[in-house]
Structure formats: structure tokens, C-alpha cells
Amino acid sequence: VALLHALVSLGFGSLILCHVDHRLRGRASSGDALFVQRLAGKLGLRCVVFKSEVGKLAAGKKLSLETAARDARFECFASAAQANGCETIFLAHHADDQVETFLFNLFRGAGALGLGGMRTETTREIGGLSLQVVRPLLGVWRAEIDEYIAAHKLKFREDATNAGLGNTRSKMRHQVIPMIEQTLGREVRRAVWKTAEILRAQSDFLQSSIGIPGDELSVPELRALPDALQEVLLREWLKLKAVPDIGYELIQSIRGLLATDSARAKVNLPGGRHVRRRAKKLFVE
Amino acid sequence: VALLHALVSLGFGSLILCHVDHRLRGRASSGDALFVQRLAGKLGLRCVVFKSEVGKLAAGKKLSLETAARDARFECFASAAQANGCETIFLAHHADDQVETFLFNLFRGAGALGLGGMRTETTREIGGLSLQVVRPLLGVWRAEIDEYIAAHKLKFREDATNAGLGNTRSKMRHQVIPMIEQTLGREVRRAVWKTAEILRAQSDFLQSSIGIPGDELSVPELRALPDALQEVLLREWLKLKAVPDIGYELIQSIRGLLATDSARAKVNLPGGRHVRRRAKKLFVE
């Protein structure tokens, strides 16, 4: 709501509100949709509401609910953008989101490249469409947004999944981070936020050092790379192969295939696929 | 004690036990020294005990107690090594130490390069002496060491600062990490440990990309570097200048001097020194 208000105040006239109902939250969810539709009516903006059966999607593609929901959202955004000739998507992630994402990825072992966090500006290819994704609030703290909302007397609606403590992200926000700050007697969010900034710069540099990986990877060339670049290259390669939830364990298993004395020649991937080593090449099948 | 037992069992005969009394812990501290001396006697090893007034050192050099204590320990180790013709120092840091150090540095805003953690093997120059520093237990968990101690019925003595909850590191060990694991309902130490591994590989690669910085830095050359390398280069440069406790804020302040429109030409360093920009160069004075 705060982002929308700010964008409208800044003169962005032709905005389209896009709401995705994940069909996971019961009644709260249709309430969200209604709220978004009314808000759009009040501001004279177009509004698109999608329904996406995320539970089924996640089960079908063997993805986590969180990953399936994110993919579904981006597909809806892309479809709304294509239908309306939009090139830019604004998302309202804020600085606390960035910190929670960092700690979430750290504690689940996503590896260093998963820690760089979200970007203020990035380009995303979705279904053949190239969209600019902008997060203007990524450096703004939740408390500052609350002040903005209060100052402008904006009506808002708490996301049902945020208020409950049903998932890891909520626990991070409402329990873990406050407990850490209370126990250590210091504010830690800013330090974590800055670390995410630095790691993103590092991973940008590492990615620019390797270029775009090909369809198959040469084992001797991989072996010759420093450890840090092996990890980056394998991760980029798996991303291009649309492998979801790429974590440290998976990367290490694949690096295990590079050892000259490795008897193993196959590593399982989610969704029944695998990475295979044959004739000094790695490929996905 | 476990490390010592393991080294003796492996046939390392000519070990010298080195204990540094930081004069901070009152009676517990002389008890520690006595314990170490008796242990050495029992094993037939030489033993050196140093006394170091860390409180005064820290105040005099304007360092944190932790930094002053670490510097003092390494100076004692170097002096014992030189007197006895040793080339290698064994330290008993374990995997939990590594995880606590990572979180400690993350939450105090040390920046990404502070997160790589300790190394299993490294070389350290102390007072003109080049010493190999080995931490054989860095991949071994505290619980595994406890099992080893129990299995071999070793007598041990808990470090007085470990048992109390007087400092940040103890809080991390006894409160923060258990709380995180309990709240999230999962083990997080392994994930953090692995992240430290990856970040160390990354920072090794980044450091190898910049080489050794000179006495003064060229502002135009710094400007031309990617963000990640600017940070690494400045951090390495400050390390060579023996600047203690290098954090993200300091690096960012110095990067502020690089802006073409920067009116500021000076950044303060601990201990009354500063970084100055003049004639397109950065130098410490």
C-alpha cells in the first residue's frame, strides 16, 4: 500500500495492480483480493487477480511451497504484463524482507551465492518475456514504512501468512531476529543487510568472471578452476537447466564427480533428473 | 586436552604447551595455568606460561579486549616458538568455534570478508617470524570432542570465560544458537559452517584477483575496479597497515573518498591515524 501510494504520488499513472491468490489461506485470501480490488477502484487503476493452486503445483513439480508460490507469482505478473504491454514490475520487498531472506538462506544452507539477496533492479526472463523487476523499498525498513502509512493515514491489510507464525519466515521475523537482538543487546539487522549487499557485489563479480556456461561442462576445465568459481559455474549451469532449490549439498555432490578417482558418475536432481559424467563432460539428463 | 591427547597418540613427541594468562579472570586464571603445567608434567612435555596484561594492552592500543587478547596470544606463541625452534603452532579451535565466529562477525557487521572464518592451515607473520598455524579440529564438532574425552577418560578444565555468560561469544554459544535451532526446529550449525567454507574460498579467489596492494593506492585505479574488488583491495591494504577491527563501515567511508564529487578527503582510523586522499592517491598517515 505504501509503495502504491508513493508511486501514485510520484505521478506513475498507468499502473496495474496484480494480485495472486495462492488458494492456501482460506477466507483470508479472498479478503486480500477484495481489498486489492477496492484499492485499485479508489485510485482509478486497473486490477488483475489471479488464482493459482500452489499446493497442487508444488506437489506436481516436487517443489517447496515457497518456491512454487514465487514461480506462480512471476508467471502471473508476466501474463498481466504481456496482456497490458508493461515492461516493469514493481515489488514491495523492504529491508527487513532482505534480512529475513538472508538468515533464512543461511540457516537452510543455501550456500554463499544464495545469500546475496534480492536486487533493487534486475531483469527477469519469464516465458520468453524480458521484464524489468524493480524493488524501490529494498533499502527501507519496515518501521519506516509503518511511519509513512501512519503519516498518510493509509488503510492497509496485513498479509495473513505474515501475521501467523505458521512458517519459517514468520518465525524469523517475529521470534528469531528479536531474540538475537535482545540477547546480544544490539541491533543486528543493519549488519546483516550490509553483508547481503557485499555478497551480492561479490557474486556479481564472480559471475562476470565465468561468463555463461554451455549446455555441457568440461570436467578438466572445471577441475582447473578455483573452488569459488567451480561453485559459481555449477550453480549458474543448474539455474540455466531450471533446477530448483539449488543448495550447497547438491553443488558439493556434483563437485564430487570431478575427482579423478571418483567412482560415482551420477548425482540425482529434484524432479527425477540427474547430472551425469561421461567422456569428461557433465550433462543433465 | 583432546587435541593434545590426539597429537601425543599420533607420535608428536616434541610438543611444547603454551599457556597465556590474560590476567582477566582472577583465580580461575591461575588455576588454568596450574592445570596446564601439571598436564605437561604428566605427559613429559615442556610447558611455557606467559602472563599478559590484556586489559592494559587493550586500553593502551584502543583495541577491543578480544582483539588485544588474540594479538597477545600470538605474540606469546611466536616468542615460545622462536625460543624453542618451533615452526608450527597447533590450535584447538573446533567447528562450533567456527560457527560462533561467523555469527559474531555477521551480527557486528564485519563485512563479507570477515565471514570466511578460521583456516585449517595458514601462515602467520609475527614479529618477523613466519609460523605455520594448524587447526586440526576445525571440522570437528564440540560434541564429538566431548565423546573423545569421555572415551579416553581425559580430565579437562572448562575455560572460565566459556562457562560464564559474560561476553558475546558465550551468549552466542549458550543462548543465541540453541534458541535459533529450537525456534526453527532444525539444526543450523552445519549450514553456517559450510557457508563459512564457501566464503573463505570466495575471498581467497578475490584476494588472488587483486594481488598485494602497494603503500599508496591510486584513486582512478580503485574507481575502475568492480565493487567487490574495491572492498577486498581496501581491506587487504588496511591489514598491511596493521589497522585493527576493519569493518564494513570503515571500508564504506573510505570508498566514499573515491567519488569524483567527494568534498571529504579524510577518514579516521583507530589509534589516531587516518586515510587521506591527495593528488589522486589514498595513503595512511
Chai-1 contact restraints between the chains, C-beta under 6 A:
chainA,res_idxA,chainB,res_idxB,connection_type,confidence,min_distance_angstrom,max_distance_angstrom,comment,restraint_id
A,L106,B,T195,contact,1.0,0.0,6.0,A-B,restraint_1
A,F107,B,V188,contact,1.0,0.0,6.0,A-B,restraint_2
A,F107,B,A191,contact,1.0,0.0,6.0,A-B,restraint_3
A,G109,B,A191,contact,1.0,0.0,6.0,A-B,restraint_4
A,G109,B,K194,contact,1.0,0.0,6.0,A-B,restraint_5
A,G111,B,I198,contact,1.0,0.0,6.0,A-B,restraint_6
A,A112,B,T195,contact,1.0,0.0,6.0,A-B,restraint_7
A,A112,B,I198,contact,1.0,0.0,6.0,A-B,restraint_8
A,A112,B,L199,contact,1.0,0.0,6.0,A-B,restraint_9
A,K171,B,T183,contact,1.0,0.0,6.0,A-B,restraint_10
A,Q175,B,T183,contact,1.0,0.0,6.0,A-B,restraint_11
A,V176,B,I180,contact,1.0,0.0,6.0,A-B,restraint_12
A,V176,B,T183,contact,1.0,0.0,6.0,A-B,restraint_13
A,M179,B,M179,contact,1.0,0.0,6.0,A-B,restraint_14
A,I180,B,V176,contact,1.0,0.0,6.0,A-B,restraint_15
A,T183,B,K171,contact,1.0,0.0,6.0,A-B,restraint_16
A,T183,B,Q175,contact,1.0,0.0,6.0,A-B,restraint_17
A,T183,B,V176,contact,1.0,0.0,6.0,A-B,restraint_18
A,V188,B,F107,contact,1.0,0.0,6.0,A-B,restraint_19
A,A191,B,F107,contact,1.0,0.0,6.0,A-B,restraint_20
A,A191,B,G109,contact,1.0,0.0,6.0,A-B,restraint_21
A,K194,B,G109,contact,1.0,0.0,6.0,A-B,restraint_22
A,K194,B,Y248,contact,1.0,0.0,6.0,A-B,restraint_23
A,T195,B,L106,contact,1.0,0.0,6.0,A-B,restraint_24
A,T195,B,A112,contact,1.0,0.0,6.0,A-B,restraint_25
A,I198,B,G111,contact,1.0,0.0,6.0,A-B,restraint_26
A,I198,B,A112,contact,1.0,0.0,6.0,A-B,restraint_27
A,L199,B,A112,contact,1.0,0.0,6.0,A-B,restraint_28
A,A201,B,D227,contact,1.0,0.0,6.0,A-B,restraint_29
A,A201,B,A228,contact,1.0,0.0,6.0,A-B,restraint_30
A,Q202,B,A228,contact,1.0,0.0,6.0,A-B,restraint_31
A,F205,B,P226,contact,1.0,0.0,6.0,A-B,restraint_32
A,F205,B,A228,contact,1.0,0.0,6.0,A-B,restraint_33
A,P226,B,F205,contact,1.0,0.0,6.0,A-B,restraint_34
A,D227,B,A201,contact,1.0,0.0,6.0,A-B,restraint_35
A,A228,B,A201,contact,1.0,0.0,6.0,A-B,restraint_36
A,A228,B,Q202,contact,1.0,0.0,6.0,A-B,restraint_37
A,A228,B,F205,contact,1.0,0.0,6.0,A-B,restraint_38
A,Y248,B,K194,contact,1.0,0.0,6.0,A-B,restraint_39
